[in-house]
């Protein structure tokens, strides 16, 4: 699994080359989110793998990067081959890319 920085992820999202998967809880989405991300909380991911395309590149994100790395490993164990996670999570995204996204 690849670890992507916010700076590496930005052009991939801008070009529509990856599917962004937000694995945080709903309460966290109410605070901060990246538009267009698919929301599947980590605890629901095993039962909702069918909502994802194993052939599509997926980048998981969470608050700081711990849960997204766990999500990426889960995806890999289930046959997903193009998986990455956002190092530093939405917090790093807010700091490096979009300061309008609240940090919490």
Secondary structure, DSSP 8 states (H G I E B T S, - for coil): -EEE-HHHHHHHHHTT-SEEEE-S-HHHHHH---TT-EE--HHHHGGGGGGS-TTS-EEEE-SSSHHHHHHHHHHHHTT--SEEEETTHHHHHHHHT-TTS---
